[in-house]
Amino acid sequence: MSAVAEALENVRVDSHLHPMRSFEVDDHPVPTGREEIWRFTPLRRLRDLHKDAPLDGDGVGAEADVPEGVTIALVGEDDARRGSSGFVPTDRIAARVWQAATKVWAIDVAPEAVLDRPVVVTLTGKDAAVATATHAIVTVGAHSKATIVFRFEGSATLADNVEIVVGDGAQVTVISIDDWADDAVHVGHRHVRVGRDAEFKHVDISFGGDVVRHDTTAEYGGPGGSVEMLGLYFADAGQHIEHRLFVDHNAPKTRSHVVYKGALQGQKAHTVWIGNVLIRKVAEGIETYEENRNLVLTDGCQADSVPNLEIETGEIEGAGHASATARFDDEQLFYLRSRGISEKEAQRLVVHGFFNDLIRKIGVPELEESLAATVEGELAKNVLKELS
């Protein structure tokens, strides 16, 4: 354990959604499903990741496409970068990964580097019967500009931790794409520390898998930092997709903006979005807003959406949240149908319109095009098929 990580162990986060933090697995009891942070998660489908399933690094393979200005290497458990983001596990699975991960990847972007293309790291599941733990540390130097893409595919049972340190004045986009096979289980933890006057964008895209649960947390290393979190997800029959967000405004003059959008179709499709922003007493002059929208396309789906704000100071520029879950907009459909557009095409246009404003914010044109095509493919599985 690095000196930084050791100093942070057992630090308490003053939030009811984020309990005592500790690197020790035994400090986190096996969840029963009655705990606030686990009450939506289908524990019986996690293949004992939350209990004692053996974890190793052999069930998932990794490869990387790295442009000039970036280095990537396997490092030891005592590497000083490990824990430098301020990450300390708040649940048993994250603590188990911290202790068990045999592959710790360090990705370093040089200070003042401006990458001409994204860093792309692809993790491919080889065997869903093998529970795997991986850990990655992304360090982006001061005043650099970079986009980093993590793509997950294949069949796997994966629990992973990703730490991100954004240097002062840097501009960073990190994109996580879950494009798993239908049998995959993925429990992921992402934590970022955003430096002074730095800009960080996180894009979380979830389509595949049987159960996908992501915890994404952010804190600030100085004033002036900005965090933007965007999410896009599409749940099919029987699929469980869960996103939990926590932004800790622990410095003044910081900003955060969270927008997640999801669609559901098919029997027992289930999505969960938990948003939480903590504004500490020292965080004067901050701005924050969080939003979650869900579009229910068929009967038999369930979308749980819970935004939270915890405010300890009144000296802020603004804070708010919004959440909505609805079926197709009848007025939009009527407008399109009245102009001679078929029901099938009208529903397709409504769904694309629902997602497109968010897709355009990603900032990677080739990825935006592929996501639009993926949305079309998801619609073809159920909604458009029923109308054909």
ABEGO torsion letter per residue (X at the ends): XBAAAAAABGBBBBBAABBBBBABAAABBBBAGABAAAAABBAAAAGGAABABBBBAAABBBBBBBBBGBBBBBBBAABAABGAAGBBBABAAAAAAAAABABBBBBBBBBGBBBABBBBBBBBBABAABBBBBBBBBBBBBGBBBBBBBBBBEBBBBBBBBBBBBBBGBBBBBBBBBABBAABBBBBBBBBBBBBGBBBBBBBBBABEABBBBBBBBBBAEBGBBBBBBBBBBBBBGBBBBBBBBBBBABBGBBBBBBBBBBBBEBGBBBBBBBBBBBBAABBGBBBBBBBBBBBABBGBBBBBBBBBBBABABBAEBBBBBBBBBBBAAAAAAAAAAGBBAAAAAAAAAAAAAAAAAAAAGBAAAAAAAAAAAAAAAAAAAAAAAX
